[in-house]
Amino acid sequence: MGRIFVHTHGKTREKGYSHLIQKYSERLGGRGVSLVAHSDKLDHDEYLEKIKGMVGGSTLILLDENGEAGTTEWMVDNWKRWKLSSKSIHLAVGPVDGYCEDISSKFPLISLGPLTMTYEMAAVVLLEQLYRASEIERGSPYHRS
């Protein structure tokens, strides 16, 4: 079974976001999901190089506003596919200014929707959606259709 790593760039500056990121990370910890917070002292290229170094033969997917987006069911399908994969999946929340076009064209992209949001908010939304997908998979009442 594949593990899922969620990469973020920099420390969470606001306590509210920090609390939610920690909350969902803890909930997902026993489900094969790990949060990897990288130093905000890394510039755009260093951040991506560090992630690429950790990925090795695994799959790197960038979160980008131009990526594929979908419904909750789409996320559940991704969750199931990622968990059944023989490779680990690395989901990278972009740095503040996003990814440059030459980088984003080299990796698969997913989006949390067309709205622009801070990387901290994106991390919260991504982690909550992964948690929601895991709860749907196990049949809990967390998600209401």
N, C-alpha and C positions, 0 to 999 in steps of 0.2 A: 504494500500500500504506500502511496505517495504521501509525503509530508507537504504542508503548505507553509511557506515563510512569507510574512508580510513585512516589507522593508519601508522604513520611514526616514526622512532626511531631517535631522535636527531634533532637539528636545521640544516637547510640547510646552508652550509658553503659558497657556491658560489652564488653570486648575480644573475647570469643567471638562475640557477635552481630555486632559491627562487622566482624570478619574474614569471617564468612559472608556478610553483606550485600555486602561488597566483592567477595568471590569470585564470587557469583552475578551481581552487576552487571557485572563484567568479562566473564563468560561470555556474558551476554546482550547486551552492548554492540554486537556486530556483527550482532545479529538484530533491531535496531530497538527495543530496550528501553532506556529511560534512567531512572535513579534521580534524584529531586529531593528533597533533604533540606531541609526548611524549619526555620527557627529555632524553638527551643523557647520563646523569649521571646514568641512570638505566642500570644495566648489562643485559645480554641476558635473564636470567630467570625472573628478575624483570619486564622487558618490557613485556614479554609474560603474566606474572601473572596479571599485571595491565590491559592488554587488556582482558584477560579471565574474570576478575572481572567486566569489563564494558559490556561484551557480554551477561551475564546472559543466558536467554533461546533463544537468537538469534543464528545466524550462523556465525562461524568464519572460514574464508578461508585464508590460508597463501600463500603469493607469494613466490615461490621457483623454482629454475631452474629445478627441477625434476617434477614439476607439469604438469597438462594437459595444452596444448597450442592449439591455433587455429587461424583461420583467423578473419578478421574483422566481418564477419557474425557470427562466433562463439561467439565473444564478444557481438554482438547485441542480440543474443539469450540469453546469460547470463544476460545482462542488463534487458531485458524484464522479464525474470523469476525472477530476484532479485526484480525488482520494483513491480511485482504482488504478491510477497511473503507476507504472513502475519507476517513474522519475519524480523527483520532488518538483514542486511548483513554487516559483518565487514571484510574488506580486509586489511590484515596486511603485509606491506612491511617489510621485515626482517631487522634485525640489520646488521651491517657491515659484520660480519662473518657468516651470515645466521642462519638457525635453525639447531639444532642438530637432528640427525636421530630419536631419541625416541620422540621428539616433533612433527616433521613433519609427523610421521606415525599416529598420533592421530587426525589430521585434514585434511579436503580436501585441495588440493594444486592446484594452477594454476600458470602458467608460462607466462612470456612475450616473451619467446623464448629461444633458447639455448645459447645465448650470455651472458657473465657475464657483469654486469653493477653495478655502484654504487647505493646505496639505493636512493640517490637523483634523479638519472636518472630514476630509476625504478618508483619512485613516479610520475615524469613528464609523462612518457610513460603511466602509468596506468590511470592517470587523463585525459590525452588527449584521450585515447581510450574510456573511459567512456563518455567523452564529444562527441566524434565522434558517439558512439552508440546512444546517446540521440538525436543527430542531424539526424541520419539516421531514427530513429523511428518517428521523427516529419516531415520527408520529406524535410528537408532543403538541399540546394545545397552544404553544407560543404564537404560532401564526394563525391568523383567522382569515379565511377566504371571503 
